[in-house]
Amino acid sequence: SSFDLQQNYPNPFNPETKIRFSVASQGLVELKIFDINGKEIAVPFKSQLRPGVYEYSWNASNFPSGVYLYKISSGKFSLTKKMVLVK
């Protein structure tokens, strides 16, 4: 398996979306959410994971409509994608 981040689904979403990712080796994995200006607004997931495929549901009911970035990182790997919240 490899380190990968898939596009969230659904996208656009309201108020919840699913984020799927895969981890190639055991280690600390963090999911961070940023606003369009790059300001970190949430760290909904941070945990030690084994290699495999995972899915996290993020509820954005406390955030305004807009474009957000989500970033998954583990060790030297990190990937970022864009998502849209429409209320």
All heavy atoms as an XYZ file, in Angstrom:
700
protein
N       0.844     -1.183      0.000
C       0.000      0.000      0.000
C       0.884      1.239      0.000
O       2.067      1.182      0.325
C      -0.962     -0.082      1.178
O      -0.681      0.795      2.205
N       0.294      2.365     -0.359
C       1.053      3.609     -0.453
C       0.358      4.705      0.344
O      -0.775      4.555      0.774
C       1.178      4.030     -1.918
O      -0.095      4.303     -2.453
N       1.058      5.806      0.523
C       0.492      6.975      1.180
C      -0.335      7.729      0.157
O       0.169      8.098     -0.898
C       1.616      7.846      1.738
C       1.129      9.002      2.563
C       0.745      8.812      3.876
C       1.051     10.267      2.026
C       0.295      9.872      4.646
C       0.602     11.340      2.781
C       0.226     11.142      4.096
N      -1.632      7.936      0.434
C      -2.508      8.579     -0.545
C      -3.644      9.305      0.161
O      -4.057      8.923      1.253
C      -3.080      7.538     -1.506
C      -3.807      8.169     -2.680
O      -3.379      9.250     -3.147
O      -4.809      7.602     -3.123
N      -4.143     10.344     -0.488
C      -5.289     11.109     -0.005
C      -6.271     11.246     -1.151
O      -5.910     11.723     -2.226
C      -4.838     12.497      0.473
C      -5.916     13.459      0.939
C      -6.665     12.901      2.146
C      -5.294     14.812      1.282
N      -7.500     10.801     -0.950
C      -8.511     10.886     -1.994
C      -9.331     12.161     -1.844
O      -9.351     12.779     -0.777
C      -9.428      9.673     -1.930
C      -8.703      8.382     -2.222
C      -9.617      7.176     -2.168
O     -10.833      7.296     -2.083
N      -9.027      5.997     -2.204
N     -10.034     12.528     -2.917
C     -10.919     13.682     -2.862
C     -12.066     13.371     -1.916
O     -12.596     12.264     -1.916
C     -11.469     14.001     -4.263
C     -12.277     15.275     -4.333
C     -11.462     16.507     -3.975
O     -10.377     16.710     -4.505
N     -11.977     17.321     -3.074
N     -12.424     14.354     -1.089
C     -13.536     14.152     -0.143
C     -14.841     13.903     -0.904
O     -14.973     14.273     -2.073
C     -13.677     15.354      0.788
C     -14.084     16.619      0.060
O     -13.398     17.067     -0.855
N     -15.196     17.193      0.459
N     -15.780     13.258     -0.227
C     -17.071     12.952     -0.840
C     -18.172     13.120      0.191
O     -18.023     12.620      1.302
C     -17.072     11.513     -1.369
C     -18.399     11.146     -1.993
C     -18.670     11.510     -3.305
C     -19.374     10.500     -1.269
C     -19.893     11.207     -3.880
C     -20.604     10.200     -1.833
C     -20.847     10.559     -3.142
O     -22.067     10.268     -3.707
N     -19.263     13.787     -0.107
C     -19.474     14.564     -1.341
C     -18.685     15.873     -1.317
O     -18.244     16.320     -0.266
C     -20.977     14.831     -1.320
C     -21.349     14.843      0.132
C     -20.419     13.844      0.788
N     -18.567     16.463     -2.463
C     -17.893     17.754     -2.596
C     -18.516     18.495     -3.771
O     -18.406     18.008     -4.882
C     -16.396     17.560     -2.837
C     -15.617     18.849     -2.762
O     -15.958     19.735     -2.001
N     -14.581     18.959     -3.566
N     -19.217     19.583     -3.539
C     -19.429     20.310     -2.291
C     -20.266     19.500     -1.289
O     -20.949     18.560     -1.669
C     -20.157     21.577     -2.706
C     -20.318     21.552     -4.173
C     -19.832     20.238     -4.675
N     -20.201     19.927     -0.013
C     -20.890     19.203      1.042
C     -21.582     20.152      2.010
O     -21.287     21.339      2.044
C     -19.909     18.299      1.809
C     -18.888     19.053      2.612
C     -19.069     19.235      3.978
C     -17.745     19.571      2.031
C     -18.131     19.925      4.733
C     -16.801     20.256      2.775
C     -16.994     20.433      4.128
N     -22.510     19.609      2.796
C     -23.203     20.341      3.848
C     -23.916     19.365      4.758
O     -24.823     18.689      4.300
C     -24.204     21.334      3.260
C     -24.984     22.060      4.350
O     -24.500     22.245      5.447
N     -26.191     22.440      4.038
N     -23.629     19.281      6.010
C     -22.460     19.835      6.704
C     -21.354     18.802      6.889
O     -20.335     19.096      7.464
C     -23.027     20.222      8.069
C     -24.003     19.120      8.360
C     -24.592     18.749      6.996
N     -21.543     17.555      6.387
C     -20.566     16.508      6.653
C     -19.998     15.929      5.364
O     -20.708     15.793      4.374
C     -21.223     15.390      7.475
C     -20.238     14.398      8.038
C     -20.872     13.510      9.093
O     -21.140     14.009     10.197
O     -21.108     12.334      8.787
N     -18.713     15.583      5.404
C     -18.045     14.981      4.259
C     -17.128     13.864      4.738
O     -16.730     13.850      5.903
C     -17.252     16.037      3.456
O     -16.805     15.463      2.238
C     -16.079     16.593      4.225
N     -16.824     12.941      3.845
C     -15.939     11.828      4.174
C     -14.594     12.024      3.491
O     -14.535     12.381      2.310
C     -16.560     10.506      3.732
C     -17.810     10.175      4.496
C     -18.419      8.884      3.998
C     -19.801      8.726      4.512
N     -20.061      7.996      5.635
N     -13.537     11.774      4.250
C     -12.175     11.912      3.746
C     -11.500     10.545      3.860
O     -11.350     10.020      4.962
C     -11.400     12.976      4.546
C     -12.089     14.341      4.396
C      -9.940     13.030      4.093
C     -11.562     15.409      5.332
N     -11.124      9.973      2.709
C     -10.461      8.654      2.679
C      -8.974      8.853      2.411
O      -8.589      9.677      1.579
C     -11.068      7.768      1.597
C     -12.453      7.275      1.940
C     -13.031      6.409      0.834
N     -12.193      5.276      0.515
C     -12.353      4.049      1.025
N     -13.303      3.810      1.877
N     -11.557      3.064      0.653
N      -8.171      8.069      3.115
C      -6.728      8.137      2.916
C      -6.113      6.783      3.208
O      -6.717      5.936      3.870
C      -6.108      9.222      3.808
C      -6.358      9.035      5.282
C      -5.442      8.374      6.076
C      -7.509      9.546      5.871
C      -5.662      8.201      7.434
C      -7.735      9.387      7.227
C      -6.813      8.712      8.013
N      -4.926      6.570      2.674
C      -4.207      5.323      2.946
C      -2.832      5.651      3.508
O      -2.223      6.659      3.168
C      -4.105      4.459      1.696
O      -3.449      5.140      0.662
N      -2.386      4.755      4.383
C      -1.121      4.921      5.088
C      -0.223      3.737      4.725
O      -0.669      2.591      4.774
C      -1.375      4.966      6.612
C      -0.073      5.062      7.381
C      -2.303      6.113      6.969
N       1.027      4.013      4.353
C       1.938      2.970      3.897
C       2.712      2.313      5.039
O       3.077      1.152      4.955
C       2.916      3.537      2.885
N       2.970      3.069      6.112
C       3.731      2.509      7.226
C       3.173      3.025      8.546
O       2.535      4.082      8.586
C       5.214      2.865      7.105
O       5.386      4.258      7.088
N       3.418      2.286      9.606
C       2.892      2.664     10.914
C       3.501      3.977     11.363
O       4.686      4.226     11.169
C       3.203      1.574     11.944
C       2.586      1.857     13.297
C       2.647      0.659     14.224
O       2.729     -0.470     13.769
N       2.586      0.916     15.508
N       2.673      4.832     11.968
C       3.174      6.104     12.462
C       2.050      7.040     12.831
O       0.864      6.713     12.706
N       2.436      8.216     13.294
C       1.477      9.246     13.671
C       0.903      9.887     12.412
O       1.655     10.332     11.545
C       2.159     10.310     14.535
C       1.274     11.453     15.015
C       0.165     10.936     15.935
C       2.105     12.508     15.719
N      -0.416      9.924     12.320
C      -1.103     10.508     11.163
C      -1.966     11.656     11.662
O      -2.693     11.524     12.647
C      -1.976      9.454     10.441
C      -2.731     10.086      9.292
C      -1.117      8.301      9.952
N      -1.877     12.810     10.980
C      -2.661     13.991     11.341
C      -3.492     14.453     10.157
O      -2.998     14.499      9.031
C      -1.739     15.161     11.715
C      -1.234     15.142     13.109
C      -0.462     16.420     13.427
O       0.346     16.851     12.591
O      -0.681     16.977     14.496
N      -4.728     14.810     10.437
C      -5.599     15.456      9.460
C      -5.835     16.871      9.953
O      -6.314     17.070     11.074
C      -6.927     14.713      9.332
C      -7.991     15.399      8.485
C      -7.547     15.512      7.024
C      -9.314     14.661      8.579
N      -5.474     17.850      9.123
C      -5.665     19.251      9.482
C      -6.548     19.921      8.435
O      -6.474     19.595      7.251
C      -4.329     19.991      9.554
C      -3.451     19.513     10.687
C      -2.185     20.332     10.768
C      -1.333     19.890     11.946
N      -0.136     20.722     12.086
N      -7.362     20.865      8.909
C      -8.242     21.636      8.030
C      -7.792     23.093      8.074
O      -7.545     23.647      9.152
C      -9.717     21.543      8.490
C     -10.144     20.096      8.757
C     -10.629     22.248      7.480
C     -10.217     19.203      7.557
N      -7.725     23.704      6.888
C      -7.295     25.094      6.763
C      -8.363     25.892      6.008
O      -9.033     25.344      5.125
C      -5.990     25.188      5.969
C      -4.849     24.441      6.590
C      -4.645     23.097      6.318
C      -3.970     25.081      7.450
C      -3.596     22.398      6.890
C      -2.915     24.390      8.024
C      -2.724     23.045      7.750
N      -8.479     27.185      6.335
C      -9.347     28.029      5.522
C      -8.593     28.382      4.236
O      -7.428     28.011      4.063
C      -9.840     29.254      6.299
C      -8.743     30.250      6.670
O      -7.628     30.196      6.096
O      -9.000     31.093      7.547
N      -9.254     29.099      3.341
C      -8.667     29.390      2.032
C      -7.416     30.272      2.145
O      -6.575     30.295      1.252
C      -9.717     30.013      1.069
C      -9.203     30.006     -0.375
C     -10.092     31.411      1.530
C      -8.937     28.635     -0.938
N      -7.262     30.974      3.271
C      -6.080     31.818      3.489
C      -4.911     31.045      4.082
O      -3.854     31.615      4.331
C      -6.433     32.996      4.398
C      -7.462     33.899      3.772
O      -7.366     34.223      2.585
N      -8.452     34.301      4.535
N      -5.114     29.744      4.335
C      -4.039     28.923      4.869
C      -3.982     28.875      6.384
O      -3.066     28.287      6.950
N      -4.964     29.471      7.061
C      -5.002     29.449      8.524
C      -5.567     28.112      8.997
O      -6.651     27.709      8.574
C      -5.865     30.595      9.051
C      -5.963     30.623     10.555
C      -6.881     31.722     11.030
C      -7.051     31.625     12.528
N      -8.156     32.454     12.999
N      -4.838     27.441      9.886
C      -5.321     26.175     10.441
C      -6.537     26.438     11.325
O      -6.480     27.252     12.239
C      -4.211     25.518     11.261
C      -4.594     24.185     11.840
C      -3.486     23.587     12.686
O      -2.365     23.389     12.161
O      -3.733     23.328     13.867
N      -7.653     25.752     11.013
C      -8.884     25.977     11.782
C      -9.318     24.755     12.582
O     -10.145     24.873     13.478
C     -10.041     26.438     10.873
C     -10.326     25.385      9.809
C      -9.726     27.791     10.243
C     -11.645     25.574      9.109
N      -8.767     23.592     12.272
C      -9.154     22.381     12.999
C      -8.127     21.276     12.785
O      -7.489     21.203     11.739
C     -10.525     21.899     12.543
N      -7.983     20.427     13.798
C      -7.200     19.194     13.701
C      -8.141     18.084     14.169
O      -8.111     17.662     15.312
C      -5.923     19.240     14.565
C      -5.115     17.956     14.388
C      -5.072     20.451     14.214
N      -9.029     17.643     13.263
C     -10.056     16.682     13.673
C      -9.549     15.268     13.919
O     -10.241     14.467     14.546
C     -11.045     16.706     12.514
C     -10.263     17.164     11.348
C      -9.205     18.084     11.888
N      -8.330     14.967     13.456
C      -7.835     13.604     13.610
C      -6.329     13.624     13.810
O      -5.598     14.250     13.045
C      -8.176     12.786     12.358
C      -7.747     11.349     12.437
C      -8.555     10.403     13.044
C      -6.531     10.951     11.927
C      -8.153      9.080     13.137
C      -6.121      9.625     12.005
C      -6.937      8.688     12.618
N      -5.860     12.917     14.859
C      -4.430     12.766     15.129
C      -4.274     11.475     15.910
O      -4.720     11.383     17.056
C      -3.901     13.954     15.919
C      -2.419     13.912     16.198
C      -1.975     15.166     16.930
C      -0.477     15.151     17.149
N      -0.024     16.383     17.838
N      -3.657     10.473     15.277
C      -3.574      9.169     15.922
C      -2.475      8.312     15.304
O      -2.097      8.515     14.152
C      -4.919      8.445     15.785
O      -4.909      7.234     16.486
N      -1.989      7.353     16.075
C      -1.061      6.350     15.566
C      -1.867      5.340     14.740
O      -2.873      4.812     15.224
C      -0.380      5.618     16.723
C       0.629      6.450     17.473
C       1.946      6.602     16.728
O       2.319      5.782     15.892
N       2.658      7.677     17.034
N      -1.454      5.107     13.504
C      -2.161      4.173     12.635
C      -1.203      3.148     12.054
O      -0.025      3.433     11.844
C      -2.852      4.916     11.480
C      -3.974      5.873     11.839
C      -4.509      6.531     10.577
C      -5.086      5.173     12.596
N      -1.747      1.971     11.763
C      -1.011      0.930     11.047
C      -1.265      1.110      9.550
O      -2.214      1.790      9.166
C      -1.506     -0.435     11.491
C      -1.192     -0.733     12.929
C      -1.762     -2.073     13.331
N      -1.500     -2.306     14.726
C      -0.997     -3.424     15.213
N      -0.738     -4.433     14.411
N      -0.769     -3.553     16.496
N      -0.465      0.476      8.706
C      -0.712      0.561      7.259
C      -2.127      0.100      6.921
O      -2.639     -0.854      7.505
C       0.330     -0.385      6.670
C       1.419     -0.445      7.681
C       0.732     -0.314      9.015
N      -2.775      0.818      5.999
C      -4.123      0.455      5.584
C      -4.877      1.647      5.034
O      -4.324      2.736      4.875
N      -6.151      1.429      4.742
C      -7.028      2.462      4.196
C      -8.002      2.884      5.294
O      -8.581      2.043      5.982
C      -7.798      1.943      2.960
C      -8.755      3.005      2.430
C      -6.821      1.507      1.878
N      -8.189      4.199      5.436
C      -9.033      4.752      6.492
C      -9.994      5.775      5.918
O      -9.751      6.358      4.860
C      -8.169      5.418      7.572
C      -7.247      4.460      8.263
C      -5.975      4.196      7.748
C      -7.636      3.799      9.417
C      -5.117      3.306      8.378
C      -6.794      2.909     10.058
C      -5.530      2.669      9.530
O      -4.704      1.781     10.153
N     -11.083      6.004      6.649
C     -12.059      7.023      6.254
C     -12.452      7.803      7.497
O     -12.730      7.217      8.547
C     -13.287      6.365      5.640
C     -14.323      7.375      5.157
C     -15.467      6.700      4.433
O     -15.334      6.487      3.222
O     -16.463      6.385      5.109
N     -12.453      9.136      7.366
C     -12.827     10.001      8.470
C     -13.985     10.892      8.013
O     -13.935     11.466      6.933
C     -11.634     10.870      8.902
C     -11.958     11.730     10.091
C     -11.876     11.212     11.380
C     -12.402     13.028      9.926
C     -12.209     11.980     12.478
C     -12.737     13.800     11.017
C     -12.642     13.271     12.286
O     -12.993     14.039     13.367
N     -15.017     11.001      8.837
C     -16.142     11.899      8.539
C     -15.934     13.204      9.294
O     -15.776     13.194     10.521
C     -17.464     11.263      8.971
O     -17.758     10.172      8.163
N     -15.927     14.316      8.555
C     -15.743     15.629      9.173
C     -17.054     16.398      9.113
O     -17.644     16.562      8.044
C     -14.636     16.410      8.471
C     -14.342     17.732      9.133
C     -14.014     17.929     10.436
C     -14.371     19.026      8.519
N     -13.820     19.267     10.673
C     -14.039     19.965      9.518
C     -14.644     19.465      7.234
C     -13.959     21.328      9.264
C     -14.570     20.825      6.979
C     -14.234     21.745      7.981
N     -17.497     16.861     10.273
C     -18.718     17.653     10.369
C     -18.330     19.123     10.484
O     -17.678     19.525     11.450
C     -19.540     17.225     11.585
C     -20.897     17.895     11.616
O     -21.016     19.094     11.399
N     -21.911     17.119     11.884
N     -18.737     19.922      9.496
C     -18.364     21.336      9.441
C     -19.536     22.251      9.783
O     -19.588     23.390      9.331
C     -17.831     21.656      8.049
N     -20.469     21.756     10.591
C     -21.660     22.559     10.905
C     -21.320     23.852     11.651
O     -22.100     24.799     11.616
C     -22.668     21.736     11.701
O     -22.093     21.253     12.888
N     -20.153     23.919     12.305
C     -19.760     25.130     13.043
C     -18.927     26.096     12.207
O     -18.413     27.077     12.742
C     -18.969     24.746     14.300
C     -19.819     24.008     15.303
O     -21.027     24.203     15.381
N     -19.193     23.144     16.069
N     -18.782     25.815     10.913
C     -17.952     26.653     10.052
C     -18.801     27.287      8.948
O     -19.795     26.701      8.518
C     -16.823     25.818      9.427
C     -15.858     25.287     10.440
C     -16.001     24.017     10.958
C     -14.810     26.077     10.895
C     -15.125     23.527     11.903
C     -13.918     25.595     11.850
C     -14.079     24.321     12.355
N     -18.413     28.480      8.474
C     -19.173     29.137      7.401
C     -18.921     28.493      6.039
O     -17.925     27.790      5.846
C     -18.643     30.579      7.430
C     -17.254     30.464      7.972
C     -17.299     29.308      8.952
N     -19.814     28.759      5.106
C     -19.630     28.304      3.726
C     -18.310     28.828      3.189
O     -17.869     29.920      3.549
C     -20.762     28.827      2.835
O     -21.982     28.279      3.219
N     -17.689     28.042      2.310
C     -16.455     28.506      1.703
C     -15.587     27.359      1.236
O     -15.956     26.187      1.323
N     -14.416     27.720      0.745
C     -13.432     26.750      0.265
C     -12.458     26.462      1.405
O     -11.960     27.381      2.062
C     -12.674     27.295     -0.960
C     -11.586     26.334     -1.402
C     -13.645     27.569     -2.101
N     -12.213     25.196      1.626
C     -11.296     24.755      2.682
C     -10.259     23.811      2.088
O     -10.500     23.176      1.060
C     -12.067     24.039      3.796
C     -12.971     24.954      4.563
C     -14.278     25.183      4.141
C     -12.530     25.610      5.702
C     -15.107     26.035      4.835
C     -13.354     26.465      6.404
C     -14.644     26.678      5.966
O     -15.463     27.535      6.657
N      -9.121     23.721      2.752
C      -8.078     22.776      2.377
C      -7.979     21.739      3.479
O      -8.101     22.069      4.656
C      -6.737     23.488      2.215
C      -6.707     24.617      1.197
C      -5.382     25.367      1.283
C      -6.927     24.085     -0.200
N      -7.760     20.487      3.100
C      -7.518     19.449      4.092
C      -6.206     18.766      3.760
O      -5.878     18.519      2.614
C      -8.686     18.469      4.207
C      -9.048     17.701      2.961
C      -8.683     16.369      2.825
C      -9.775     18.289      1.934
C      -9.049     15.646      1.689
C     -10.134     17.586      0.806
C      -9.759     16.259      0.693
O     -10.111     15.552     -0.424
N      -5.430     18.521      4.817
C      -4.070     18.000      4.656
C      -3.886     16.795      5.563
O      -4.187     16.854      6.751
C      -3.061     19.086      5.031
C      -1.618     18.641      4.983
C      -0.716     19.802      5.409
C       0.736     19.392      5.435
N       1.589     20.496      5.865
N      -3.384     15.723      4.987
C      -3.046     14.532      5.762
C      -1.524     14.444      5.775
O      -0.878     14.665      4.750
C      -3.710     13.262      5.169
C      -3.674     12.117      6.159
C      -3.119     12.863      3.860
C      -4.791     12.106      7.126
N      -0.952     14.170      6.931
C       0.505     14.068      7.015
C       0.908     12.930      7.940
O       0.224     12.636      8.918
C       1.125     15.387      7.482
O       0.624     15.742      8.742
N       2.014     12.309      7.580
C       2.587     11.219      8.374
C       4.070     11.137      8.041
O       4.436     10.899      6.888
C       1.900      9.892      8.055
O       2.466      8.848      8.822
N       4.907     11.367      9.042
C       6.346     11.355      8.795
C       6.737     12.388      7.764
O       6.361     13.549      7.864
N       7.449     11.955      6.723
C       7.900     12.893      5.688
C       6.866     13.094      4.586
O       7.091     13.858      3.655
C       9.220     12.415      5.086
C       9.132     11.088      4.379
C      10.475     10.664      3.841
C      10.353      9.317      3.136
N      11.592      8.907      2.520
N       5.723     12.404      4.673
C       4.695     12.501      3.635
C       3.595     13.474      4.039
O       3.187     13.508      5.194
C       4.062     11.129      3.379
C       5.026     10.113      2.867
C       5.535      9.144      3.707
C       5.437     10.127      1.546
C       6.433      8.194      3.250
C       6.341      9.190      1.072
C       6.833      8.222      1.919
N       3.102     14.235      3.067
C       1.911     15.054      3.279
C       1.253     15.326      1.926
O       1.937     15.468      0.919
C       2.236     16.359      3.992
O       2.935     17.230      3.156
N      -0.068     15.338      1.947
C      -0.852     15.640      0.751
C      -1.981     16.576      1.148
O      -2.546     16.457      2.240
C      -1.431     14.360      0.145
C      -0.423     13.388     -0.478
C      -1.089     12.044     -0.759
C       0.152     13.966     -1.752
N      -2.336     17.486      0.242
C      -3.375     18.478      0.499
C      -4.360     18.501     -0.654
O      -3.958     18.412     -1.815
C      -2.753     19.880      0.676
O      -1.756     19.812      1.710
C      -3.804     20.909      1.030
N      -5.650     18.635     -0.324
C      -6.702     18.763     -1.338
C      -7.675     19.855     -0.901
O      -7.687     20.280      0.245
C      -7.417     17.450     -1.550
C      -6.510     16.390     -2.161
C      -7.294     15.298     -2.825
C      -6.363     14.243     -3.367
N      -6.133     14.352     -4.768
N      -8.532     20.256     -1.862
C      -9.493     21.327     -1.643
C     -10.898     20.747     -1.542
O     -11.229     19.797     -2.228
C      -9.388     22.310     -2.809
C     -10.288     23.495     -2.721
C      -9.957     24.555     -3.756
C     -10.008     24.022     -5.166
N      -9.900     25.081     -6.175
N     -11.734     21.375     -0.680
C     -13.143     20.990     -0.567
C     -13.977     22.248     -0.387
O     -13.477     23.298      0.005
C     -13.352     20.024      0.605
C     -12.984     20.546      1.944
S     -13.201     19.232      3.177
C     -12.287     19.918      4.546
N     -15.280     22.121     -0.709
C     -16.175     23.273     -0.672
C     -17.367     22.979      0.231
O     -18.083     21.981      0.015
C     -16.665     23.626     -2.102
C     -17.607     24.818     -2.057
C     -15.488     23.894     -3.026
N     -17.571     23.838      1.220
C     -18.720     23.758      2.121
C     -19.763     24.754      1.642
O     -19.476     25.942      1.511
C     -18.293     24.075      3.553
C     -19.377     24.244      4.598
C     -20.196     22.964      4.748
C     -18.786     24.641      5.939
N     -20.975     24.263      1.345
C     -22.059     25.126      0.870
C     -23.234     24.958      1.820
O     -23.781     23.855      1.971
C     -22.483     24.746     -0.567
C     -23.642     25.624     -1.016
C     -21.324     24.870     -1.521
N     -23.632     26.024      2.478
C     -24.760     25.974      3.411
C     -25.973     26.649      2.828
O     -25.888     27.501      2.000
C     -24.391     26.633      4.748
C     -23.372     25.808      5.504
C     -23.211     26.348      6.877
C     -22.340     25.428      7.697
N     -22.185     25.864      9.059
